[in-house]
């Protein structure tokens, strides 16, 4: 998947407008993250996380009775995935933009998307997730719901 990461408009000296676009390919880790969560398979979701990973979200605080909203380690992340996927028929992350810095299995990305639960487009919600990964495993995920 390819995204236009940045589109900038510049006003030239003589009033002409110049457009600059930076095209980037979505890092493999972002594609794997999206596919894992959309699969609704807790084992597949757990598998993309590193053993000491953290996952932070206000939804975690509500659903998992976790006061600081932080899951620590794969077991807690899997328990959250099981609780989340058990109540859903489908989950879609309709990605709007990705800003990333990635190289050789390590990187970070900001992923903005529409969250669509059970195919209900009318109740979609905008979400931004900041992913960090090493050795092709997510080490940190911070989720912001709007």
N, C-alpha and C positions, 0 to 999 in steps of 0.2 A: 504494500500500500504506500502511495506517495502523497505527501501533503505539501502545500505551500506554507512553509513555516512562518515566513515574514513577508509582508508586502509593504513597501515603503513608498511614499510619494514625496517627491522633492519639487519645489518651485524653482525653476531655473532663473538665471539672471534676466532673461528677456521675457519671462512670464510663461515659458513652455513648461509643461509638466513631464517629468521623467518618472517612470515606474521601475522599481527594482524588485525582483522576486528571488527569494532563495528557496530552492527546491531541495527537500531532503526526504530520504526514504525512512519510513517508520522502523525503528530498531526491532530486531527479532524478538527481544524480550517483551516489548509492548504488544506485539502480535500474539505471542504465547500467553501473556497475561489475559488479554481480551478473550482468546479462545478458551482458556481454562475456566474463567468465570461464566462465559456464555454456555459452557457445556453443562453446568449445574452438577458437576461430578466432584464431590468433596476430595476424593483422592487426587484427581488431576489438579485441583486448586492447590492443595497442600504441596504437591510436587514442585510447583514453581517457586516456592519459598525456601530460603536457606534455613538451616536448623535454628539459628538464633535471631530470626527475622522478627520485626515488629510490624504491626498493622494498627493504625490509629484512625478512629472515626467516631463521630457523635452517635452513629447508629450502633456501633459496638457498645458504647456506654449504655444505651437504652436496652438493646436486645440481650446483652450478655451480663447485665448488672455489674458492669466494670466502671467504677467511678471516674477513672481518668481516660476511659475510651481506648486503652492500649492493650492489644493482645501481644503476648510475648511467646515466641517459639511456635513450631509447626503444630504441636498438639492443640494449643489454644486457637490457632488460625483454622485448623481443620474443624474443631467444635463449632466455631462461628460459621464456617462454610456449610456444615451439616444443618445447623439451625436455619440458616438463610435459604438454602436450596430446598429444604423440606416444605417450605411454604410457597414456593414458586412453581409455576408451570413453564415459564421462560424468563430469560434475562437477556437484554441486548444492550451493549455499550455502543451506541451510534457515535463514533468518534468525530469530533469537530476539528480538533487541532492537536498536534503533538509538537512540543519543543523539547529537543533531546540533545544530549551529549553522550555518545556511546562509542566504545572501541574495545575490541577483543574481549567480549563477554562482561564488560564492566561499564556502568554508566548510570545516568539518571534521566528522567523524562517527566515533563508535566503533560498530562493527558486530559483534555477537556472533552466531555461527551454528554450526550443525552442518555440518561438511564431510563430504559423502557421495561417495565415489569409486566409479565403476562400479556404482552402484546398491546397494552393499553396506551396508545399514543397520546391520548388526551391528558393522562396523568404523568407524562414524562417529567423528569427532573434533571436539571443541569448539575453535573458533578465534575470536579477537578480532582485528579489523583496525582500525587507526586510519588513516582516510583524510583527507587535506587536499587541497583543490583551489582553483584560481584559473582564471577564464575557462573554466569547464566542462571542465577537464582536471586529472587527478590530478597533484599536485606531489610528494606524499610518501605512502607506504603502509608502515606498520609492522605486521607480522603476528606474532601470538603463538599458538602451538599448545599445547594442553593434552591 
